[in-house]
Amino acid sequence: MKHAVTISLLLLCGISASLAQAPQFSNETSIAGLSGITFIPGVYNHPTYTGPVVCGDFDRDGWQDLFVPSGGGAGIPDHLFINDGDGTFTDRAAQWGLTDVHMGKGAAVGDFNNDGWLDIYVTSAGSGITGSPGNHRLYRNSGNETFTNVAFSAGVNATSSSEDGFGCCFGDYDLDGDLDLFVAGFASNNSGNRLFRNNGNETFTDMTASIGLFSGVSGTSGFAPRLQDMDGDHYPELLLVADFGTSHYFRNNTNGTFTEISSAANTAQEENGMGQSVGDYDNDGLIDWYVTSIYRPNIGWTGNKLYINQGNHSYQEISGSAGVDDGGYGWGAISIDVDHDRFVDIIETNGAGGQFDNEQSYFFRNLGNGTFNEQSIASGLIHDGFGRGILNFDSDNDGDQDVVIAGNNESLRYFRNETLAGNRHWVKIFLDNDGDTAVAPDGVGAKVHVSTASGSLYRWIDVGDNFSSQSEMSAHFGLGDDDQIIELRVIWPDGLVQSGNNISVDQVTTWHRGSVSLIRGDANADLQIDISDPVLILGHLFGGAILPCQEAAEVNGDGSLDISDPVYLLGYAFGGGPPPPAPFPACGTTVSTFPCDEPSCP
């Protein structure tokens, strides 16, 4: 079992509840020991695209750490900032074996070998010799405060024959319980965009060509990839933001292949895709997609796009009416509820020369009515450099989300969230598989549903690429004035549903999957027997409803699933009849029985 830390916190101890205040950030880069970290690009074919930054609890002490590729200029190695738990960080890259000098351009965090420790993948332009291969890194976390580069033996050290590789992300695209890897690249003929399948033995197989991933798709200059379930069938789609053209929306066909459906989905409307983020911006339970771009309407560049999910792979683009289209020269973006008002906000970093020189990063505050209001200066989120990567994480375990911005040829910036939320509440949830290899580690791909008096909220455990960067792997909820969680439901990628009732707010906690064994009769796999179970069985028998666990639905143990099973279950639950007989099912859900948890699933 993973070492997990559960922290219960009172929101702003010693301060009485008051009216919520406007969002407020404080630049605490120097206080935290993160000043003086400058991204100096080395000599390669894209010298302006440095600035990756990722986070993760690499030492499993309950505090989020930072990994920062330096860019390779001036002989500077990468940085590993271990969180000291007192508001400061210490660079321990040398002690942990991260001393290579190379031109890192993107990074991703995930437990690729299911050993309970977070590993790091880094795309690299090589050693500084123009035209040299990429020489990407896969740093395996040993668990004893050391990393070892195993990219070559794993088969993921290069994606093309030239200097290439930008954003990258982990995700379980085939739902086999381990993390696969997608690497985006600029190389011609899509040779730099690669999908690697995890073989489960610390090696990967390049599946790009064999599954025809880019078949019929013209050359794509990949920037930011994301493996994210967009339709509720648990299989993640591939969202690839690409420069010099539109981004790509690849539907997961659930059989190991993808189909490009950007036009049919009504996406692919931005002219210069740069970075991205996802979130449920309208609180309808469907995950939406935000893509950054360049706003220069005088030459036909219409800026950022906000694609609102309508269900069944259909989207409505509303960036103009929502007020988020003009983000300057946009790069990385994140989606967080800054002020715990129940609505997901957007923060976007930007910067380039010419007319975009010294332009502020943008904080689009969600007003909850389909529109956003830009509040970067008012909130203290002041950054006017050449921003590239951006992430959110709860650096101090106080319940709100802090922000780090990394930029090209500029210093790292750390903004602590100082919003006085008054009587607004929150909860943050990490997931732990407890070694169960039926699903990807750390609950990657899981959906978390919170129900309070004000309604439902939804978050996803996401490890996608913002632009060469990755945020905290948690489900963070702002709850507004609601001081009690009526129900918390975790929908794991294999369809298993776990729930709990009457959960306290204002806490950081870890939800454990454990070694769950369903009892006979728990047909819907929610870990309890009630009226919903025989209703679902009847729906299956007479209406084709999907059962997450066939074994559990065969209640009376006669080996046949028929009308006698819901009758038996009703007698047990409500008439004092005998309990369902042993043996209890292992409930080995199969691909064909995965439930679709969205009301509009195809």
DOTORZA-380058 format. One line per 4 residues: their letters; for each residue x negated, y, z of C-alpha. Coordinates in nm, 3 decimals. Layout:
BEGIN
A) X Y Z; ...
//
This chain:
BEGIN
MKHA) 0.000 0.000 0.000; -0.124 0.344 -0.084; -0.232 0.575 0.191; 0.060 0.817 0.202
VTIS) 0.100 1.127 0.410; 0.446 1.245 0.509; 0.464 1.602 0.630; 0.774 1.763 0.775
LLLL) 0.760 2.139 0.786; 0.984 2.420 0.903; 1.007 2.685 0.637; 0.809 2.988 0.750
CGIS) 0.773 2.896 1.113; 0.841 3.175 1.361; 1.032 3.382 1.108; 1.405 3.397 1.150
ASLA) 1.626 3.333 0.851; 1.685 3.646 0.648; 1.797 3.747 0.308; 1.584 3.594 0.035
QAPQ) 1.322 3.822 -0.112; 1.196 3.857 -0.465; 0.923 3.615 -0.574; 0.578 3.718 -0.462
FSNE) 0.230 3.582 -0.539; -0.105 3.669 -0.385; -0.437 3.629 -0.568; -0.641 3.426 -0.318
TSIA) -0.907 3.298 -0.555; -1.192 3.432 -0.343; -1.042 3.328 -0.008; -0.995 2.973 -0.137
GLSG) -1.356 2.945 -0.254; -1.259 2.930 -0.621; -1.415 3.256 -0.739; -1.711 3.275 -0.972
ITFI) -1.596 2.975 -1.176; -1.627 3.093 -1.534; -1.536 2.891 -1.842; -1.827 2.944 -2.076
PGVY) -1.769 2.766 -2.407; -2.049 2.575 -2.569; -2.122 2.573 -2.940; -1.855 2.382 -3.126
NHPT) -1.595 2.437 -3.391; -1.325 2.583 -3.165; -1.514 2.805 -2.920; -1.211 2.996 -2.792
YTGP) -1.007 2.704 -2.664; -1.168 2.623 -2.331; -0.984 2.651 -2.003; -0.846 2.314 -1.890
VVCG) -0.753 2.252 -1.527; -0.575 1.955 -1.362; -0.484 1.853 -1.009; -0.434 1.536 -0.808
DFDR) -0.497 1.392 -0.464; -0.821 1.222 -0.564; -0.922 1.125 -0.208; -0.567 1.038 -0.094
DGWQ) -0.571 1.260 0.212; -0.236 1.427 0.137; -0.383 1.747 -0.012; -0.394 1.829 -0.382
DLFV) -0.743 1.872 -0.534; -0.855 2.040 -0.860; -1.068 1.916 -1.147; -1.198 2.191 -1.374
PSGG) -1.400 2.116 -1.691; -1.644 2.404 -1.734; -1.671 2.425 -2.113; -2.037 2.320 -2.119
GAGI) -2.192 2.659 -2.180; -2.505 2.767 -1.992; -2.572 2.408 -1.883; -2.286 2.413 -1.630
PDHL) -2.128 2.075 -1.541; -1.763 2.024 -1.454; -1.615 2.112 -1.115; -1.426 1.894 -0.865
FIND) -1.271 2.108 -0.593; -1.167 1.896 -0.296; -0.894 2.056 -0.087; -1.021 2.114 0.267
GDGT) -0.668 2.145 0.407; -0.730 2.489 0.554; -0.666 2.707 0.251; -1.011 2.650 0.101
FTDR) -1.171 2.417 -0.155; -1.523 2.276 -0.182; -1.687 2.180 -0.512; -1.799 1.819 -0.470
AAQW) -1.855 1.731 -0.835; -2.221 1.644 -0.776; -2.142 1.414 -0.482; -1.871 1.240 -0.682
GLTD) -2.090 1.184 -0.987; -1.936 1.443 -1.220; -2.259 1.604 -1.334; -2.237 1.561 -1.713
VHMG) -2.280 1.881 -1.913; -2.037 1.870 -2.202; -1.772 2.080 -2.368; -1.450 1.971 -2.202
KGAA) -1.135 2.096 -2.373; -0.853 1.902 -2.211; -0.786 1.670 -1.919; -0.524 1.434 -1.780
VGDF) -0.478 1.263 -1.444; -0.332 0.918 -1.379; -0.403 0.579 -1.223; -0.485 0.396 -1.546
NNDG) -0.593 0.067 -1.380; -0.324 0.044 -1.110; -0.570 0.035 -0.822; -0.403 0.316 -0.625
WLDI) -0.661 0.584 -0.706; -0.615 0.869 -0.951; -0.848 0.866 -1.252; -0.932 1.148 -1.495
YVTS) -0.950 1.154 -1.874; -1.136 1.445 -2.034; -1.152 1.534 -2.402; -1.489 1.669 -2.504
AGSG) -1.641 1.837 -2.807; -1.964 1.656 -2.738; -2.308 1.756 -2.626; -2.332 2.086 -2.807
ITGS) -2.456 1.966 -3.144; -2.216 2.081 -3.411; -2.067 1.784 -3.591; -2.139 1.534 -3.315
PGNH) -1.866 1.291 -3.210; -1.623 1.380 -2.938; -1.767 1.165 -2.659; -1.456 1.185 -2.444
RLYR) -1.474 1.077 -2.078; -1.260 0.837 -1.876; -1.363 0.880 -1.516; -1.256 0.580 -1.307
NSGN) -1.203 0.664 -0.940; -1.383 0.402 -0.732; -1.204 0.495 -0.410; -1.530 0.572 -0.230
ETFT) -1.569 0.935 -0.345; -1.736 0.849 -0.675; -1.626 0.848 -1.038; -1.770 0.633 -1.318
NVAF) -1.733 0.712 -1.687; -1.585 0.398 -1.850; -1.458 0.558 -2.171; -1.682 0.351 -2.400
SAGV) -1.594 0.011 -2.249; -1.228 0.114 -2.238; -1.233 0.207 -2.608; -1.125 0.571 -2.565
NATS) -1.457 0.756 -2.598; -1.375 0.908 -2.938; -1.072 0.987 -3.151; -1.238 1.093 -3.475
SSED) -1.579 1.112 -3.638; -1.612 1.484 -3.570; -1.590 1.715 -3.273; -1.227 1.686 -3.180
GFGC) -0.981 1.637 -2.900; -0.768 1.894 -2.724; -0.482 1.812 -2.490; -0.420 1.460 -2.362
CFGD) -0.164 1.290 -2.143; -0.083 0.962 -1.976; 0.255 0.793 -1.992; 0.407 0.445 -2.016
YDLD) 0.552 0.451 -2.367; 0.623 0.074 -2.379; 0.746 0.040 -2.017; 0.508 -0.243 -1.932
GDLD) 0.405 -0.090 -1.600; 0.074 0.072 -1.689; -0.029 0.411 -1.823; -0.097 0.452 -2.192
LFVA) -0.286 0.750 -2.331; -0.221 1.003 -2.606; -0.498 1.235 -2.726; -0.424 1.536 -2.948
GFAS) -0.676 1.657 -3.200; -0.736 1.907 -3.477; -0.893 1.672 -3.729; -0.748 1.652 -4.078
NNSG) -0.503 1.381 -4.187; -0.393 1.334 -3.825; -0.710 1.137 -3.748; -0.758 1.330 -3.425
NRLF) -0.411 1.245 -3.287; -0.433 0.901 -3.129; -0.200 0.680 -2.922; -0.385 0.425 -2.708
RNNG) -0.196 0.133 -2.555; -0.316 0.020 -2.213; -0.400 -0.351 -2.226; -0.386 -0.392 -1.849
NETF) -0.752 -0.492 -1.817; -0.919 -0.148 -1.820; -0.924 -0.141 -2.199; -0.704 0.034 -2.455
TDMT) -0.602 -0.041 -2.814; -0.554 0.234 -3.071; -0.196 0.180 -3.193; -0.157 0.495 -3.403
ASIG) -0.188 0.344 -3.748; -0.040 0.001 -3.672; 0.291 0.148 -3.556; 0.296 0.413 -3.829
LFSG) 0.320 0.694 -3.578; 0.232 0.967 -3.828; 0.365 0.792 -4.135; 0.517 1.056 -4.361
VSGT) 0.400 1.337 -4.133; 0.160 1.586 -4.290; -0.166 1.689 -4.126; -0.105 1.798 -3.769
SGFA) -0.338 2.020 -3.565; -0.247 1.875 -3.226; -0.271 2.086 -2.913; -0.049 1.968 -2.626
PRLQ) 0.111 1.619 -2.602; 0.374 1.492 -2.360; 0.533 1.149 -2.312; 0.873 1.234 -2.166
DMDG) 1.206 1.050 -2.162; 1.445 1.297 -2.327; 1.755 1.079 -2.371; 1.783 0.884 -2.046
DHYP) 1.698 0.537 -2.180; 1.374 0.535 -1.975; 1.151 0.507 -2.283; 0.954 0.832 -2.321
ELLL) 0.961 1.034 -2.640; 0.640 1.187 -2.774; 0.650 1.567 -2.779; 0.347 1.698 -2.968
VADF) 0.289 2.073 -2.984; 0.082 2.155 -3.289; -0.086 2.472 -3.411; -0.054 2.611 -3.766
GTSH) 0.293 2.472 -3.810; 0.575 2.324 -3.615; 0.563 2.088 -3.325; 0.680 1.729 -3.357
YFRN) 0.954 1.539 -3.175; 0.901 1.163 -3.202; 1.191 0.948 -3.079; 1.087 0.630 -2.899
NTNG) 1.259 0.339 -3.072; 1.212 0.115 -2.762; 1.030 -0.148 -2.970; 0.680 -0.001 -2.963
TFTE) 0.742 0.240 -3.252; 0.840 0.605 -3.290; 1.039 0.800 -3.548; 0.980 1.168 -3.622
ISSA) 1.319 1.346 -3.592; 1.220 1.709 -3.536; 1.454 1.854 -3.798; 1.747 1.636 -3.699
ANTA) 1.694 1.731 -3.335; 1.694 2.103 -3.428; 1.346 2.150 -3.286; 1.041 2.231 -3.498
QEEN) 1.127 2.602 -3.518; 0.809 2.763 -3.385; 0.541 2.877 -3.633; 0.233 2.828 -3.415
GMGQ) 0.293 2.581 -3.134; 0.042 2.627 -2.852; 0.156 2.493 -2.514; 0.468 2.348 -2.360
SVGD) 0.670 2.267 -2.053; 0.989 2.075 -1.972; 1.260 2.128 -1.713; 1.633 2.129 -1.650
YDND) 1.680 2.503 -1.692; 2.062 2.491 -1.682; 2.104 2.224 -1.413; 2.310 1.991 -1.628
GLID) 2.098 1.678 -1.571; 1.944 1.685 -1.919; 1.579 1.776 -1.962; 1.506 2.077 -2.184
WYVT) 1.191 2.171 -2.378; 0.997 2.499 -2.383; 0.728 2.555 -2.647; 0.495 2.855 -2.649
SIYR) 0.392 3.026 -2.971; 0.284 3.367 -3.105; 0.521 3.663 -3.115; 0.449 3.879 -3.421
PNIG) 0.786 3.930 -3.590; 0.639 4.177 -3.841; 0.468 3.882 -4.013; 0.737 3.623 -3.943
WTGN) 0.603 3.473 -3.619; 0.906 3.456 -3.392; 0.742 3.349 -3.065; 0.835 3.095 -2.802
KLYI) 1.122 2.849 -2.835; 1.354 2.722 -2.565; 1.532 2.403 -2.674; 1.834 2.323 -2.456
NQGN) 1.922 1.952 -2.455; 2.273 1.880 -2.582; 2.236 1.503 -2.549; 2.168 1.234 -2.810
HSYQ) 1.849 1.404 -2.933; 2.022 1.728 -3.024; 1.902 2.070 -2.905; 2.016 2.431 -2.913
EISG) 1.741 2.692 -2.947; 1.818 2.995 -2.723; 1.485 3.173 -2.665; 1.610 3.505 -2.805
SAGV) 1.932 3.522 -2.606; 1.755 3.386 -2.297; 1.485 3.653 -2.317; 1.183 3.423 -2.333
DDGG) 1.084 3.450 -2.700; 0.830 3.731 -2.658; 0.541 3.577 -2.466; 0.265 3.750 -2.660
YGWG) -0.001 3.504 -2.771; 0.127 3.214 -2.562; -0.074 2.918 -2.437; -0.003 2.700 -2.133
AISI) 0.333 2.706 -1.954; 0.484 2.558 -1.637; 0.840 2.514 -1.507; 0.893 2.562 -1.132
DVDH) 1.154 2.698 -0.894; 0.937 2.976 -0.754; 1.186 3.117 -0.502; 1.393 2.806 -0.418
DRFV) 1.714 2.947 -0.564; 1.794 2.613 -0.740; 1.697 2.743 -1.085; 1.378 2.647 -1.268
DIIE) 1.163 2.943 -1.372; 0.896 2.960 -1.645; 0.543 3.095 -1.613; 0.336 3.130 -1.930
TNGA) -0.023 3.236 -1.968; -0.149 3.406 -2.281; -0.426 3.609 -2.435; -0.620 3.670 -2.754
GGQF) -0.809 3.950 -2.921; -0.667 4.242 -3.112; -0.316 4.346 -3.020; -0.297 4.075 -2.752
DNEQ) -0.614 4.181 -2.571; -0.562 4.230 -2.194; -0.197 4.127 -2.215; -0.032 4.006 -1.895
SYFF) 0.072 3.649 -1.837; 0.450 3.619 -1.814; 0.675 3.513 -1.527; 1.026 3.451 -1.662
RNLG) 1.256 3.430 -1.361; 1.568 3.219 -1.423; 1.878 3.422 -1.335; 2.105 3.117 -1.345
NGTF) 2.328 3.253 -1.621; 2.136 3.139 -1.928; 1.897 3.435 -1.919; 1.556 3.510 -1.771
NEQS) 1.395 3.830 -1.641; 1.020 3.896 -1.679; 0.867 3.973 -1.335; 0.492 3.906 -1.354
IASG) 0.373 4.251 -1.237; 0.649 4.288 -0.979; 0.567 3.948 -0.831; 0.192 4.001 -0.809
LIHD) 0.115 3.736 -1.070; -0.132 3.967 -1.241; -0.349 3.806 -1.506; -0.456 3.996 -1.815
GFGR) -0.740 3.786 -1.954; -0.763 3.509 -2.210; -0.547 3.250 -2.037; -0.536 2.896 -2.168
GILN) -0.457 2.628 -1.909; -0.209 2.667 -1.623; -0.078 2.437 -1.352; 0.145 2.440 -1.047
FDSD) 0.075 2.257 -0.722; 0.152 2.294 -0.355; -0.204 2.366 -0.249; -0.124 2.430 0.118
NDGD) 0.167 2.190 0.178; 0.401 2.472 0.276; 0.675 2.361 0.039; 0.647 2.611 -0.245
QDVV) 0.451 2.587 -0.568; 0.125 2.776 -0.615; -0.033 2.854 -0.953; -0.379 2.821 -1.109
IAGN) -0.469 2.985 -1.440; -0.780 2.896 -1.639; -0.896 3.096 -1.937; -1.157 3.113 -2.207
NESL) -1.480 3.283 -2.100; -1.324 3.414 -1.781; -1.295 3.320 -1.413; -1.046 3.078 -1.263
RYFR) -0.748 3.246 -1.091; -0.556 3.102 -0.795; -0.222 3.258 -0.700; -0.068 3.152 -0.370
NETL) 0.312 3.160 -0.359; 0.403 3.404 -0.081; 0.774 3.429 -0.153; 0.974 3.482 0.166
AGNR) 1.268 3.264 0.079; 1.468 3.351 0.391; 1.727 3.083 0.452; 1.655 2.902 0.127
HWVK) 1.554 2.541 0.165; 1.352 2.290 -0.033; 1.228 1.935 -0.052; 0.931 1.782 -0.233
IFLD) 0.906 1.412 -0.311; 0.615 1.197 -0.421; 0.677 0.842 -0.539; 0.474 0.534 -0.448
NDGD) 0.517 0.195 -0.619; 0.343 0.018 -0.331; 0.152 -0.194 -0.581; 0.459 -0.303 -0.775
TAVA) 0.333 -0.330 -1.135; 0.683 -0.345 -1.283; 0.660 0.031 -1.325; 0.380 0.276 -1.391
PDGV) 0.187 0.394 -1.085; 0.303 0.695 -0.884; 0.648 0.667 -1.038; 0.544 0.824 -1.368
GAKV) 0.858 0.850 -1.579; 1.101 0.828 -1.287; 1.397 1.061 -1.249; 1.489 1.205 -0.909
HVST) 1.843 1.325 -0.839; 1.934 1.536 -0.538; 2.294 1.608 -0.441; 2.381 1.892 -0.199
ASGS) 2.690 2.095 -0.118; 2.617 2.324 -0.413; 2.589 2.042 -0.665; 2.331 1.821 -0.830
LYRW) 1.969 1.890 -0.924; 1.734 1.675 -1.131; 1.357 1.647 -1.159; 1.122 1.407 -1.339
IDVG) 0.780 1.272 -1.241; 0.594 1.426 -1.531; 0.229 1.399 -1.634; 0.253 1.589 -1.961
DNFS) 0.009 1.840 -2.101; 0.090 2.211 -2.048; -0.201 2.315 -2.271; -0.511 2.116 -2.183
SQSE) -0.385 2.109 -1.823; -0.161 1.907 -1.592; 0.046 1.997 -1.284; 0.125 1.815 -0.960
MSAH) 0.299 1.478 -0.992; 0.591 1.546 -0.762; 0.962 1.621 -0.772; 1.000 1.968 -0.620
FGLG) 1.347 2.106 -0.549; 1.455 2.449 -0.439; 1.789 2.398 -0.260; 1.913 2.753 -0.211
DDDQ) 2.115 2.791 0.110; 2.197 2.419 0.139; 2.050 2.275 0.459; 2.130 1.908 0.402
IIEL) 2.075 1.660 0.120; 2.389 1.453 0.082; 2.222 1.193 -0.139; 1.877 1.149 -0.287
RVIW) 1.859 0.901 -0.575; 1.543 0.772 -0.743; 1.590 0.614 -1.085; 1.275 0.418 -1.162
PDGL) 1.162 0.360 -1.523; 1.268 -0.006 -1.511; 1.625 0.090 -1.418; 1.603 0.017 -1.046
VQSG) 1.799 0.275 -0.849; 1.723 0.354 -0.486; 1.917 0.604 -0.282; 1.935 0.754 0.062
NNIS) 2.192 0.970 0.238; 2.189 1.266 0.476; 1.825 1.354 0.426; 1.666 1.650 0.603
VDQV) 1.542 1.946 0.402; 1.217 2.148 0.425; 0.985 1.850 0.410; 0.718 1.692 0.191
TTWH) 0.766 1.320 0.184; 0.669 1.006 -0.006; 0.946 0.776 -0.131; 0.832 0.414 -0.137
RGSV) 0.959 0.163 -0.387; 0.840 -0.122 -0.170; 0.896 -0.487 -0.253; 1.267 -0.448 -0.319
SLIR) 1.469 -0.766 -0.347; 1.830 -0.716 -0.437; 2.095 -0.930 -0.274; 2.363 -1.103 -0.476
GDAN) 2.656 -0.872 -0.525; 2.450 -0.552 -0.565; 2.538 -0.540 -0.934; 2.442 -0.176 -0.988
ADLQ) 2.109 -0.210 -0.802; 2.169 0.080 -0.562; 2.071 -0.134 -0.261; 2.422 -0.153 -0.114
IDIS) 2.742 -0.348 -0.177; 3.055 -0.142 -0.217; 3.353 -0.100 -0.451; 3.129 0.026 -0.731
DPVL) 2.976 -0.321 -0.772; 3.288 -0.522 -0.866; 3.404 -0.225 -1.076; 3.078 -0.238 -1.274
ILGH) 3.105 -0.615 -1.319; 3.460 -0.576 -1.453; 3.337 -0.300 -1.682; 3.072 -0.536 -1.812
LFGG) 3.309 -0.825 -1.867; 3.579 -0.627 -2.043; 3.415 -0.309 -2.167; 3.053 -0.394 -2.236
AILP) 2.907 -0.189 -1.948; 2.536 -0.246 -1.895; 2.426 -0.430 -1.583; 2.083 -0.342 -1.443
CQEA) 2.069 -0.686 -1.278; 2.253 -0.979 -1.431; 2.142 -1.211 -1.152; 2.290 -0.990 -0.883
AEVN) 2.621 -0.970 -1.071; 2.657 -1.350 -1.077; 2.798 -1.331 -0.727; 2.934 -1.675 -0.638
GDGS) 2.628 -1.872 -0.749; 2.803 -2.103 -0.991; 2.568 -2.006 -1.276; 2.836 -1.830 -1.480
LDIS) 2.918 -1.459 -1.494; 3.296 -1.435 -1.521; 3.606 -1.293 -1.353; 3.551 -1.512 -1.047
DPVY) 3.246 -1.304 -0.952; 3.412 -0.965 -0.893; 3.703 -1.145 -0.722; 3.457 -1.321 -0.488
LLGY) 3.279 -0.992 -0.420; 3.603 -0.808 -0.340; 3.694 -1.082 -0.097; 3.357 -1.050 0.076
AFGG) 3.344 -0.673 0.090; 3.703 -0.601 0.181; 3.872 -0.924 0.287; 3.632 -1.087 0.527
GPPP) 3.533 -1.356 0.280; 3.200 -1.542 0.274; 2.884 -1.358 0.172; 2.724 -1.418 -0.169
PAPF) 2.512 -1.734 -0.141; 2.136 -1.759 -0.162; 1.901 -1.765 -0.341; 1.882 -1.391 -0.371
PACG) 1.781 -1.268 -0.714; 1.447 -1.111 -0.796; 1.639 -0.898 -1.042; 1.386 -0.910 -1.319
TTVS) 1.543 -0.647 -1.540; 1.467 -0.677 -1.908; 1.451 -0.425 -2.187; 1.799 -0.517 -2.300
TFPC) 1.953 -0.446 -1.963; 1.802 -0.108 -1.892; 2.084 0.128 -1.807; 2.107 0.468 -1.970
DEPS) 2.156 0.718 -1.688; 2.267 1.013 -1.901; 2.634 1.063 -1.986; 2.550 1.144 -2.347
CP) 2.310 0.858 -2.418; 2.323 0.713 -2.769
//
